[in-house]
Amino acid sequence: MTTRTFWLAQMEKIARPVLEAAASNRLRKEMARYSKNPNTALTALGRTLAGLAPWLELEAVFDAKERQLQKEFRQLALASIAHAVDPTNPEKLDFSDANGTGEQPLVAAAFLAHALIRAPKQLIKQLSEVTRQQLLHEFRCSRDLLQHDDDSWVLFAAMVEAALHQLGDPNCDLLRINHAFSLLDQWYVGDGIYGDGTSFANDYYNSFVIQPMLVDLVKRYPVIATNPQPQDLSFPTKVMARGTRFAQLQELLINTDGTYPVYGRLMCYRFGCFQHLAQAALQGFLPETLSGGQVRSALTAVMKKVLSAPDTFDKHGFLTVGVYGSQPTMGEPEINLGSCYLCLGVMLPLGLSEITSFWADPATDWTAKKIWSGQPVQRDQAYQE
């Protein structure tokens, strides 16, 4: 089994139960087994598609089996979105607080929006006109939810606005994206890391949400202000330089055996904590000191370690809450089963063709393995602007 084949097998095992349930219009019923909150279903679908989107978008798939799997999953994704937004469907998913779901539908909608931004050809252009209009309506509904202005929720609002723009809404408000850029720049604390608002918490939220969303937004909307100032023009360059440094920090966290430090909130997203490193590999902004083969080897080690735990999946094939197997007490109150599917963010490099250096480079020891086997390693240096 090649490394890519291993990744595909793990991706399929994690994602298939969600996509099959959503495409057959039974995701709400499946998720009701785990949570009374009806938002769990959209949470699972949005995060699943956000992780798979670059692979769904990939055109250069040469292996026949992979091509067939991709075709199937593209169809499942489109059917899932159609059911999710159909107003005549009793199992329609919640993008607003109409059913007492609280603020969380905005978060779930933002991850679905992120999926659309990552796969415009396959998840936007392939939609029927009816579904596109229904999706526009649902994203607009999510605007009515409480919009925090003092933490990274500004990125959720910005991502929804980006999706509205990509779906062709003439009344989208791109200044919400500009507002998020302005606040995130103010919240930058140094050495490639942003605060979640004005306060700093030592956790993986820069990789779970902040940097992946910020990078994808700034790549698509580098300048929004009508009369951009010098700081507006320089912001994309700063974001990418900071992102490169943060990717380097992420690689340093992967231990010789594929374990990694478990600290801070939301750790039940498992290896989704390395989404940013995976995105840096996908989009080509890894630091020069890290080869594709080195990052591939490190992320593969993490997957193998995490997925070797018993009880990672329940008898229905869905993920359990935990870091290493089923550890429900590690989940926060806002964590539900659907949240755990952010782990698929580690799969972003599947959006690279098998002939790219990430997949074709020979396997290479990552930094921790080099250090603890006595190999020469460059010393780490903080990033200064």
C-alpha positions, 0 to 999 in steps of 0.5 A: 500500500502506498502512502497516498493509498493509506491516506485515501483509505483513512479519508474514506473510512472517516468521511463515508458514513457522513456523506452517505447519510447526508446524501440519502437525507438521513444525517439529522436522524443519524446525528440525533443518536449522539446529540439533541442539538439539531445543528450537529448534522450541519456541523458534521457535513460542513467540516467533512466537505471542508477537508475533502474539498481540495481532493474533490476539486483535483483534476489530475487523478491518474489512478482508476480506483481513486478516480472512481472514488472521487466521482462517487464522493463528488456525487455524494457531496452535491446530493448532500448539499441539495438535501441540506438546503431544500425548504420542502425537506423535513430533514433540512439542516439548520442555518439559523436559530429557527429551531433553537440551535443558538449561534452555532449554525453560523460556525457550521455554515462557515465550514460549509462555505470554506468547502465551497471556496476550496472547490468552486468547480465541483461544489459551486459550478455543479450545483443545480440552479434551484440548489444554488438559490436555496443555498444563497438563502440559507447563507443569508439566514446565517447572517442573522445570528450573533456576530462576535466582534471580539474574537475569531467569529469575525472569520466565520462571518467573512467566510459566509460572505465569501461564499455568497460572493462566489455563489453570485449574490449581488448584495454580498458584503465584502467589507465584512472580509475586510473588517476581519482582516483589519481585526486579525492584523491587530490581534497578531501576537508575533512569531507567526501566531494570532490571538483569538481576539485581544487575549491569547490562549495557548491552543491549536485554534490558529490551525483549527480555524484562524490561519486556514480561513485567513489564508484562503480568504486573503488569497481570494480577496487580497485587496477589498477596501475601495481606497486601499491604504499601504497596510491593506496592500501589505497584509496578504504578504504578511499573512503568508509569511506568518503562515509559513512560520506557523507551519514550521512550528506545527511540524516541530510539534510532531514527536518521533512516534507520531504523538503530539502535545495535547493541550488547550481546547477542542483537542477532540478534533484529533489530527485536525490540529495540523490542518494549517501544516497540511494547507501549507503543503497543499498551497506551497507555502512550507518553509524552505527547510521542510520538504514535501516528503518530510511533512508527508512522513510526519503527518502519516505518522500522526494519522497512524498513531491516532487511528491505531486507538481502539474505539476511534469509531463506534459500531455505526462507523461514526467517530467517537469524541476523544483524542486517542479512542473514545474519551468523552470527558475530553470534550467541551460542552460545545463539542458534539460528534459533528465537531470531530470531523474537523480532523479531515482538515489533515487530508488537504494534501490529497488535493495535490496530484500524486506526481507532485513533490509532496507525494513523489519525494522520498520519505524523510525523517521529520525534525523530531526524528532527526533530533532524537536520532542525532542527525544534524538539524538547523536551530529554530529561530523566531520570526520577526517582522 
